[in-house]
Structure formats: C-alpha cells, structure tokens
C-alpha cells in the first residue's frame, strides 16, 4: 500500500474502527479516558498551529497561482524532497496507521485523502474530522493527495535549509504530497487539507470558505465566516437548525457543502447551559485535546493552564440535529463574525454589497489566545477572507467568487461582533453568547429587517436601534464606555487601521473603497 511512496512499515493498521483505535490508544498509553468515556490527549508544546513553518514547493507550473508572501512561504523542491526522504527513512520499519477519507460532501468536488501517521490518536482525529468512506468505497480507493505525518521527527536541518524552525509543514502540489514534521498538533492535518481545497476549488470556479453553515426547516441556509475563536462552531450549532458543518465549506452551482465529516470545537469555559449541543457531543469516540482532567476523571473546562486552545473533535453524528447529507441549497444569509478587541464595533450591522466585499477582504478580528503558537491574549489583526492563513491564492480570487454568488442569489450579509464591549480587551467585557444569539436569531427569522436602523459614525454601518433580546445600550457602543473621549479615540484608531490595511490591495480593490471608514 505504501511501497509506491518508498515507505516500508513493519505493519499497517488500515482504517481502524473507533473501538480498535481506542484499544491502540490505551495500549500505547497515548492519553487517558475521562468523563463520558471520552479519550483525552496532550499535544505537548504544540497546542496550536505553526503558521510560520508552513511552506509550498515553488515549482512552476504547479505553483504559479500561489500568492507568495509571509502567509504562503516558498521552499525549494530540494528542501521538500530532503525532508520527505528523511521522513520515509524514519518511518520505515515502524507500525503505521493509514486512514483513507474523503474531503468534500459534493461528489463533483470531493477529494480522496490518505493520511499516514505513527500515532493512533492522530488516526482517530482524522477519522473524526473527515468524511468516512464505506467499505465498498474503500475497495478501489486511490488517493488524490497524501499527507505523511512524522510528528516525532524534528527537522534538524532547518537552519541549513533557511527555514524558520525544526517544525516543517510542507505541500508539494505537483506530486500531491503533504509532509508534517516536528509538531503533534492535530489541527495541522485538518488545516493542511483545507489549504489544498482552497487551492483546487477556486481554480475550478467554485467557492471555498472558512465558515460554518446550518439550514432551517424551510431550507434557508446561513453561512458564518470567521477565524478560530470568533464563534463559528458555537453559533452554527443550533437546536432549531440542522448543522451542515462547523468550519470548512464549498459553494458551487448546486449550493453549499461541507468539506468535513466532523467538528473541532474550542472547549475553554465550555458551559452546558449556553452550549448544550457541543457539551453533549463530548462522549465516546470524541477526542479531547489539552484539557485538564481532575482526580475524579472529570474535565475542568475552565482551566487554561495548558492552553487557551483546548479542543474537542467529534464526528458530526454527535450533533443530534445535523444535516445527514452535509450539504444544502444556496444561502439566504451570510454572517461575518469578528472578535473586536478594541470594543468599538456594534454587536450587529447590516452590510450592502460594497461593504460586504470590503469587510470580507479586510477580515478584521482578533487572534484569540492559543490558536497559534506564541499568542497569549487577543491581538487585533486583519485576515483576508476571514481565513488568510489557509488561502494559497490571492484574496481577490475568493472575493470575486463570493461577490458573484451574493449578487446571483440575492444574499443578505451582516457583520456580527462577538468580541468586546464597554472598553478594549482588558477593560471591557466579552459579548455574551446570549446577546450574540439574539442578534443571530433576528437575522435568521428575518425580524431584523423590521428594525429601524441608524448610521454608525465613521464606519457608516447600518445598526438596528433596537432588537429583541439585546440590551439597547449594546447597540450604541459609545454608551457602554465610561469615557466618551476614550471611545472616540479608540474608534478612530481602529478606523485608521482599516484604512491602512486596505492599502495593501493598491488599485485592485478601488471599487470597494466607498465602504471604507471615513476619518
């Protein structure tokens, strides 16, 4: 099975069942069983992605469409092949786990992915997160792309290769191989495949998106864009709507479809009262990462001593109210989620098409603690398309596709702030899930359209004057601050950041400048 890759393991464990994986995890002492018979593991110092260690092989013509820069770093073919050779030598003679899975619920866009790991829990993670083929589908499975995960092997040659560290996450598009060295974090596998889908699909005229999605009983679809920690998983998991997926989707001529077969939810401060569906999903076959377990084998979800980025992966079937087909029609609403660390944006705003494109290209949010190595507290950032770390192509490629689809299907677009109010981070308070839910519900049931709107100064956003379930004071951010002068200064500071950030596009996005804040 792996001979074509030049790997000769002592034994292959192929597409093991959940029970078989549990037995291997226990036998190899990879973690421990905790509450609700859930398996929990630690990922060591790597509790988030390593974005500065991600590379694409620079080899035309396969890489000619990549937007090279600080996000999409280049490595030479020799560097990649050297690391691949050492990974193969390292894995030879070892017992390996092979998982063959699908990425993409749409048969027209589906990719067959093979993962090779030396750790049972990483195979478990893959089984949770991707679409699980039937036995019949596995009979003639030929991978479109293969990821080799040799996480225990550090890249000790990184200085000689002029790379960032001894972690290496690389992609050879020409030969359809991905390679992971030196990091145990499961999210590298998930986001690695996502990056490849974001390369393949737009070149076929299909939209790929860093968003969650759900569908109502009447077939109305809503997309939730946002970076990790902004609430995509929490807000799309709704007892009254079927979950299509919580993180990665495509949008083609038939509608929206999930890339994955599972969910990867943040666990920090998880509360069964406010997030009952996610809390209930933590049971056997789910996989907890970096949580603190008490002496009674219960999880202390409030303990962030290991990391703020505590996580749980689980098959989507753990969400009772999910859409079995993992796909639905065209969306009625799109919601851009941001965690405003400055505490000046209103909880909800309605965007026109020009504003929608401006805020999509801006991708303003805050990097939330733990989602990347070295991030200890929220830091304001602009991430194009609400997912720039995973977008190999130029942001304008994704923006063009999204704009065309919004116009064609007459989609309403909103900006929702799940961040801070009453002051910047460290002074103000995080928006309550209850208040954000009320904003979301008003969008989904259409009642927000019945509101009277006012123009929010400088940003020129249309904000409802009142909304059921939302403290009216929250809808007027200046009223939540103790000092109006401090608010105005901070608001103007953020507005200038938007303007400065958008200069990166030069004259390539002039058509959207009317939506820029006016300072």
C-alpha positions in Angstrom: 0.0 0.0 0.0 2.8 2.4 0.8 5.5 0.9 -1.4 4.9 3.5 -4.1 5.8 6.2 -1.6 9.0 4.4 -0.7 7.8 3.6 2.9 8.1 0.0 4.2 6.4 -0.2 7.6 6.6 -3.3 9.8 2.8 -3.3 9.9 -0.1 -1.2 8.6 -3.2 -0.6 10.6 -5.7 0.4 7.9 -8.9 2.4 8.6 -9.4 1.0 12.1 -12.8 1.2 13.7 -13.3 3.5 16.7 -13.1 0.6 19.1 -9.9 -0.6 17.5 -8.4 2.8 17.8 -9.4 3.1 21.4 -7.6 -0.2 22.1 -4.4 1.1 20.4 -4.6 4.4 22.2 -4.8 2.6 25.6 -2.1 0.0 24.8 0.3 2.7 23.7 -0.6 5.0 26.6 -1.3 7.9 24.4 -3.8 9.5 26.8 -6.5 8.7 29.2 -10.2 8.0 29.4 -12.2 10.7 31.2 -15.8 11.9 31.6 -18.4 10.3 29.4 -15.9 7.7 28.3 -14.1 10.2 26.1 -10.4 9.8 25.3 -8.1 12.8 26.1 -4.6 13.5 24.8 -1.9 16.2 25.2 -0.1 17.6 22.2 2.9 18.8 24.1 4.2 22.3 23.5 2.3 22.4 20.2 -1.2 23.5 21.3 -1.9 25.5 18.1 -0.8 25.7 14.5 2.7 26.8 13.5 1.9 29.2 10.6 5.5 30.4 10.2 6.5 26.8 9.5 4.1 26.2 6.6 5.5 26.0 3.1 4.6 25.3 -0.5 7.1 23.9 -3.0 7.9 26.6 -5.5 7.9 24.7 -8.8 6.2 26.1 -11.9 3.7 25.5 -13.4 2.0 23.8 -10.4 2.7 26.7 -8.1 2.3 29.6 -10.5 -1.1 30.6 -9.0 0.1 30.8 -5.4 0.2 34.3 -3.8 3.7 34.1 -2.3 4.5 36.1 0.8 4.5 35.9 4.6 1.5 33.6 4.6 2.4 31.3 1.7 6.1 30.7 2.2 8.1 29.1 -0.5 10.6 26.2 -0.2 12.6 24.6 -2.9 11.9 21.2 -4.3 15.2 20.0 -3.0 14.3 21.1 0.6 11.0 19.4 0.4 12.4 16.2 -1.0 15.2 16.1 1.5 12.7 16.4 4.4 10.5 13.8 2.7 13.4 11.4 2.3 14.3 11.6 6.0 10.7 11.2 7.0 10.5 8.0 4.9 13.7 6.7 6.4 12.4 7.4 9.9 9.0 5.7 9.3 10.5 2.6 7.7 10.1 -0.4 9.9 7.6 1.2 12.2 3.9 0.3 12.8 1.9 2.9 10.9 -1.7 3.9 10.8 -3.3 4.7 7.4 -6.6 6.4 7.1 -8.3 6.9 3.8 -11.0 9.5 3.9 -13.0 11.9 1.7 -12.8 15.7 1.8 -16.0 17.3 0.3 -19.6 16.1 0.5 -20.2 17.2 -3.1 -19.3 14.3 -5.4 -18.3 16.9 -8.1 -15.7 18.4 -5.8 -14.7 15.6 -3.5 -11.0 14.7 -3.0 -9.7 11.4 -1.7 -7.1 11.9 1.0 -4.7 9.4 2.6 -3.2 10.1 6.0 -0.2 8.2 7.3 0.6 8.6 11.0 2.6 6.7 13.6 0.2 7.7 16.5 -3.2 6.1 17.0 -4.9 9.2 18.3 -3.9 11.1 15.2 -5.7 8.5 13.1 -8.6 8.9 15.5 -8.6 12.7 14.9 -8.6 12.1 11.1 -11.5 9.6 11.4 -13.5 12.2 13.4 -12.8 15.2 11.2 -13.2 13.9 7.6 -15.9 12.1 5.7 -15.7 8.3 6.4 -15.9 6.1 3.3 -18.0 2.9 3.3 -16.3 -0.4 3.0 -17.4 -0.5 -0.6 -15.9 2.9 -1.4 -12.6 1.8 0.1 -12.2 -1.1 -2.3 -10.9 1.0 -5.1 -9.7 4.0 -3.1 -6.8 5.8 -4.9 -5.8 8.9 -3.1 -5.7 12.3 -4.8 -3.5 13.6 -2.1 -1.4 12.0 0.7 -0.3 13.6 4.0 2.6 11.9 5.8 2.7 12.9 9.5 6.1 12.1 11.1 5.4 14.4 14.1 8.1 12.8 16.3 10.8 13.7 13.8 12.2 17.2 14.1 13.7 19.0 11.1 17.2 19.4 12.4 18.4 20.7 9.0 16.1 23.8 9.2 18.9 26.4 9.5 20.8 24.9 6.6 17.6 25.0 4.6 17.0 28.6 5.6 13.7 27.7 7.3 12.0 29.1 10.4 12.3 26.2 12.9 12.6 22.5 13.4 8.8 22.2 12.5 8.0 21.7 8.9 4.6 21.6 7.3 5.0 21.4 3.6 3.0 20.8 0.5 4.1 19.6 -2.9 1.2 20.4 -5.2 2.9 18.9 -8.3 3.2 15.5 -6.6 0.2 15.7 -4.4 2.0 15.1 -1.1 1.9 16.9 2.2 4.5 16.5 5.0 4.4 17.2 8.7 7.5 17.2 10.9 8.1 18.2 14.5 4.5 19.1 15.6 1.9 16.9 17.2 -1.0 19.3 16.8 -3.9 17.6 15.1 -5.1 20.8 13.5 -2.1 20.9 11.2 -3.6 17.9 9.3 -7.1 19.4 9.2 -5.9 22.8 8.0 -3.4 21.3 5.6 -6.1 19.7 3.6 -8.3 22.8 3.9 -5.4 24.8 2.3 -5.3 22.4 -0.6 -9.1 22.6 -1.1 -8.7 26.4 -1.1 -6.2 25.9 -3.9 -8.1 23.4 -6.0 -11.7 24.6 -5.9 -11.4 28.3 -6.9 -9.4 27.3 -10.0 -12.5 25.3 -11.0 -14.8 28.3 -10.4 -16.1 27.0 -7.1 -16.0 29.0 -3.8 -14.1 27.6 -0.9 -14.8 29.1 2.5 -13.6 29.3 6.1 -17.1 29.2 7.5 -19.7 27.2 9.3 -23.2 26.5 7.9 -26.6 25.4 9.0 -30.0 25.1 7.5 -33.5 25.8 8.8 -36.6 23.7 8.5 -37.7 25.6 5.4 -34.4 25.1 3.7 -32.9 28.6 4.4 -29.1 28.3 4.7 -26.9 30.6 6.7 -23.1 30.8 6.5 -20.9 32.0 9.4 -17.5 33.3 8.4 -14.8 33.9 11.0 -11.4 32.9 12.3 -10.9 30.4 15.1 -12.4 31.6 18.3 -15.0 34.0 16.8 -17.9 31.6 17.4 -18.4 29.7 14.1 -18.9 26.4 15.8 -20.9 27.7 18.8 -23.3 29.9 16.8 -23.9 27.5 13.9 -24.7 24.7 16.4 -28.4 25.4 17.0 -31.1 23.1 18.3 -33.6 24.7 15.9 -31.4 24.4 12.7 -29.6 21.4 11.2 -25.8 21.7 11.2 -24.2 21.3 7.8 -20.7 21.8 9.2 -18.8 24.0 11.6 -15.7 25.2 9.8 -14.9 24.5 6.1 -17.3 24.6 3.2 -17.6 24.8 -0.6 -20.2 26.6 -2.7 -20.9 25.5 -6.2 -23.8 25.7 -8.7 -25.8 23.2 -6.6 -25.4 25.0 -3.2 -23.3 24.7 -0.1 -21.5 21.6 1.0 -19.3 20.6 3.9 -15.6 19.6 3.4 -15.6 17.6 6.6 -17.4 14.9 8.5 -16.8 16.2 12.0 -16.4 19.2 14.2 -13.4 20.7 16.0 -14.8 22.9 18.9 -13.0 25.0 21.4 -13.5 23.8 24.9 -12.3 26.6 27.1 -15.1 27.7 29.5 -17.5 25.3 27.8 -20.8 25.6 29.6 -23.7 23.1 29.1 -26.2 25.8 29.7 -25.1 28.0 26.8 -23.6 25.4 24.5 -25.6 22.2 25.3 -25.2 20.6 21.9 -21.4 20.8 21.9 -21.2 19.7 25.6 -23.4 16.7 24.8 -21.1 15.8 21.8 -18.3 15.0 24.2 -18.7 11.3 24.6 -17.1 8.1 23.5 -15.4 8.5 20.0 -14.9 12.2 20.6 -11.3 13.2 21.2 -10.3 15.9 23.7 -7.0 17.8 23.4 -5.0 19.6 26.1 -7.8 19.7 28.7 -7.2 19.5 32.4 -8.6 16.4 34.0 -9.4 16.2 37.7 -8.7 13.3 40.0 -12.3 12.1 39.5 -11.7 12.0 35.7 -13.9 15.0 35.1 -12.8 17.7 32.7 -12.2 21.2 34.1 -13.3 23.2 31.1 -12.3 26.5 32.9 -8.7 25.5 33.5 -6.5 27.1 30.8 -3.2 26.1 32.5 -2.1 24.1 29.5 -3.5 26.4 26.8 -6.5 28.6 26.0 -6.9 26.5 22.9 -8.4 23.4 24.5 -10.2 21.4 21.8 -12.5 18.5 21.1 -13.0 16.7 17.8 -16.1 14.6 17.2 -17.9 13.0 14.3 -20.8 15.3 13.2 -23.2 12.5 14.1 -22.6 13.5 17.7 -24.7 16.6 17.0 -28.3 15.3 17.0 -29.6 18.0 14.8 -27.2 17.7 11.8 -27.8 17.6 8.1 -27.0 13.9 7.1 -26.1 14.8 3.5 -23.7 17.5 4.7 -25.0 19.8 2.0 -27.9 22.1 1.2 -29.0 24.8 -1.2 -27.8 28.4 -1.7 -27.6 30.6 1.4 -30.2 33.3 2.3 -27.9 35.0 4.9 -24.1 35.4 5.3 -22.7 36.5 8.7 -19.2 37.8 9.1 -18.1 37.1 12.7 -15.3 39.2 14.2 -13.9 39.5 17.8 -13.3 43.2 18.1 -10.6 43.5 20.7 -11.0 47.3 20.7 -14.6 47.2 21.9 -16.0 49.7 19.5 -17.9 47.8 16.8 -21.6 47.3 17.4 -22.9 43.8 18.0 -24.7 43.6 14.6 -24.7 45.6 11.4 -26.3 45.1 8.0 -23.9 45.4 5.1 -24.6 46.4 1.5 -22.8 44.6 -1.3 -19.9 47.0 -1.4 -19.5 46.8 2.4 -19.7 43.0 2.2 -16.7 42.9 -0.1 -14.8 45.4 1.9 -15.2 43.6 5.1 -14.6 40.2 3.5 -11.3 41.4 2.1 -10.4 43.1 5.4 -11.3 40.1 7.5 -10.9 42.0 10.8 -10.9 40.1 14.0 -8.6 39.3 16.9 -6.3 36.4 17.1 -7.6 34.5 20.1 -5.2 33.1 22.6 -3.9 29.6 21.9 -5.0 29.2 18.2 -1.4 29.9 17.2 1.9 29.4 18.9 3.0 32.5 20.8 -0.4 34.1 21.1 -1.2 34.6 24.8 -4.0 37.2 24.5 -6.2 38.6 21.7 -4.3 40.7 19.2 -6.1 42.8 16.6 -5.5 41.5 13.1 -6.7 41.6 9.5 -7.0 38.3 7.8 -8.3 38.5 4.3 -11.4 36.3 3.6 -11.6 35.5 7.3 -9.0 32.8 6.8 -5.9 34.2 5.1 -3.6 31.6 6.7 -5.4 28.9 4.7 -5.7 30.7 1.4 -3.0 29.9 -1.1 -4.4 32.1 -3.9 -4.8 35.9 -3.9 -7.6 37.2 -1.8 -9.2 38.9 -4.8 -9.8 35.4 -6.3 -12.0 34.4 -3.4 -13.7 37.9 -3.2 -14.6 37.8 -6.8 -16.3 34.4 -6.5 -18.1 35.4 -3.3 -19.3 38.7 -4.8 -20.7 36.9 -7.9 -22.6 34.4 -5.7 -24.0 37.1 -3.4 -25.4 39.0 -6.3 -26.7 36.0 -8.2 -28.6 34.5 -5.2 -29.6 37.9 -3.5 -27.9 37.0 -0.2 -28.2 39.3 2.8 -24.9 40.0 4.6 -24.3 41.0 8.2 -21.3 41.9 10.4 -21.6 40.5 13.9 -19.1 41.4 16.7 -18.6 38.6 19.2 -15.7 40.5 20.8 -15.6 43.2 23.4 -18.0 45.9 24.6 -17.5 48.7 27.1 -13.8 49.0 26.5 -10.9 47.4 24.8 -9.6 43.9 25.8 -8.5 44.1 29.4 -11.1 46.7 30.3 -14.3 45.8 28.6 -16.2 42.6 28.7 -16.7 39.9 26.0 -20.1 39.9 24.4 -22.4 37.3 26.0 -23.4 34.3 23.9 -26.9 35.2 24.9 -26.7 38.6 23.3 -25.0 37.3 20.2 -27.6 34.5 19.8 -30.3 37.2 19.9 -28.7 39.0 17.0 -28.3 35.8 15.1 -31.9 34.8 15.7 -33.1 38.1 14.5 -31.2 37.6 11.3 -32.4 34.1 10.7 -36.1 34.8 11.4 -35.9 38.0 9.4 -37.2 40.2 12.2 -34.0 42.4 12.0 -35.3 43.7 8.7 -38.3 45.2 10.6 -35.9 47.3 12.7 -35.3 50.9 12.3 -31.6 51.5 11.6 -29.2 54.3 12.5 -25.9 55.1 10.8 -22.9 54.2 13.0 -20.5 57.1 12.7 -17.1 56.9 10.9 -17.7 53.3 9.8 -21.1 54.2 8.2 -22.7 50.9 9.3 -26.4 50.3 9.4 -27.2 49.3 13.0 -30.6 48.5 14.4 -31.9 50.9 17.0 -33.4 48.1 19.0 -33.5 44.3 18.8 -35.4 41.7 20.8 -33.2 40.1 23.4 -30.4 42.6 23.1 -29.7 45.4 25.7 -30.3 48.6 23.8 -27.2 50.1 25.3 -25.1 47.4 23.5 -26.4 48.6 20.1 -24.8 52.0 20.8 -21.2 51.2 21.6 -20.4 54.7 22.9 -22.9 54.3 25.6 -21.1 51.2 27.0 -17.9 53.1 27.7 -17.3 55.2 30.8 -15.3 57.9 29.0 -16.7 59.1 25.6 -13.4 60.7 24.6 -11.6 57.4 25.1 -14.2 55.7 23.0 -13.9 58.2 20.1 -10.1 58.0 20.2 -10.2 54.2 20.1 -12.9 54.1 17.4 -10.9 56.4 15.2 -7.7 54.4 15.9 -9.5 51.2 14.6 -10.9 53.1 11.6 -7.4 54.2 10.6 -6.2 50.6 10.9 -8.9 49.5 8.5 -7.8 52.2 6.0 -4.1 51.4 6.3 -4.8 47.7 5.9 -6.8 48.1 2.8 -3.9 49.9 1.1 -2.3 46.5 0.7 -4.7 46.0 -2.3 -3.5 49.1 -4.1 -5.8 49.8 -7.1 -7.0 46.2 -7.3 -9.9 46.9 -4.9 -10.8 50.5 -5.7 -14.4 49.6 -6.4 -14.9 48.8 -2.7 -13.3 52.0 -1.2 -16.7 53.6 -0.7 -17.2 51.2 2.2 -14.0 52.4 3.9 -14.3 54.2 7.3 -14.3 58.0 6.9 -11.8 59.5 9.3 
